[in-house]
Amino acid sequence: MFQERYCKPNHATPKKIERGAMQQMSTKMQLQIEWRRAKVMELLSKGESNQSEIARILQVDKSIICRDRSQTASCQKIVIVIS
């Protein structure tokens, strides 16, 4: 005799990511962003002004380069005002 078996739905709550793991992931992402922004500044200082080319070199979307440039520019203004 054929007997159908059904899997009970798993209503268990998803595991929460520990706070330390989230902070570690956040720190890693922040370091990646800082590294990328430093590379953008390096390429700009070497005369590379084409955002599409910088995006291609760093293998990211052009919008990220645009955001990095505006973020870096606003940070520079803060440094200049404070100095």
C-alpha positions as CSV (number, residue, x, y, z in Angstrom):
1,M,0.0,0.0,0.0
2,F,1.3,3.4,-1.0
3,Q,1.6,5.9,1.9
4,E,2.1,9.6,1.3
5,R,4.5,11.4,3.6
6,Y,4.3,15.0,4.2
7,C,7.0,17.1,5.7
8,K,5.9,19.2,8.6
9,P,6.5,22.9,8.0
10,N,9.4,24.1,10.0
11,H,8.1,26.9,12.2
12,A,11.3,27.3,14.1
13,T,12.5,30.8,14.4
14,P,15.6,31.5,12.3
15,K,18.8,31.6,14.2
16,K,19.8,35.1,15.2
17,I,23.2,36.2,14.1
18,E,25.3,37.0,17.2
19,R,26.0,40.6,17.8
20,G,29.8,40.0,17.6
21,A,29.4,38.3,14.2
22,M,27.4,41.3,12.9
23,Q,30.0,43.8,14.2
24,Q,32.8,41.7,12.6
25,M,30.9,41.7,9.3
26,S,30.3,45.4,9.6
27,T,33.9,46.1,10.4
28,K,35.0,44.0,7.4
29,M,32.6,45.9,5.1
30,Q,33.9,49.2,6.4
31,L,37.5,48.2,5.8
32,Q,36.6,47.2,2.2
33,I,34.8,50.6,1.7
34,E,37.8,52.5,3.1
35,W,40.2,50.5,0.9
36,R,38.1,51.1,-2.2
37,R,37.9,54.9,-1.5
38,A,41.6,55.0,-1.0
39,K,42.1,53.4,-4.4
40,V,39.7,55.8,-6.0
41,M,41.7,58.7,-4.5
42,E,44.9,57.1,-5.7
43,L,43.6,56.7,-9.2
44,L,42.3,60.3,-9.2
45,S,45.7,61.6,-8.0
46,K,47.4,59.7,-10.9
47,G,45.2,61.6,-13.4
48,E,42.5,59.0,-14.0
49,S,39.3,61.2,-14.0
50,N,37.0,58.9,-15.9
51,Q,34.6,57.3,-13.4
52,S,33.7,54.5,-15.8
53,E,37.3,53.6,-16.1
54,I,37.9,53.7,-12.4
55,A,34.8,51.5,-11.9
56,R,36.1,49.0,-14.5
57,I,39.6,48.9,-12.8
58,L,38.0,48.3,-9.3
59,Q,35.3,46.0,-10.7
60,V,32.4,47.9,-9.2
61,D,29.4,49.8,-10.6
62,K,30.0,53.4,-11.7
63,S,27.4,54.6,-9.2
64,I,29.6,53.4,-6.4
65,I,32.6,55.4,-7.7
66,C,30.4,58.5,-7.9
67,R,29.2,58.0,-4.3
68,D,32.8,57.4,-3.2
69,R,34.0,60.6,-4.9
70,S,31.2,62.7,-3.3
71,Q,31.8,61.1,0.1
72,T,35.6,61.7,-0.2
73,A,35.0,65.3,-1.3
74,S,32.7,66.1,1.6
75,C,35.3,64.6,4.0
76,Q,38.0,66.7,2.5
77,K,35.9,69.8,3.0
78,I,35.5,68.9,6.7
79,V,39.2,68.5,7.1
80,I,39.9,71.9,5.4
81,V,37.4,73.7,7.6
82,I,38.8,72.1,10.8
83,S,42.4,72.8,9.9
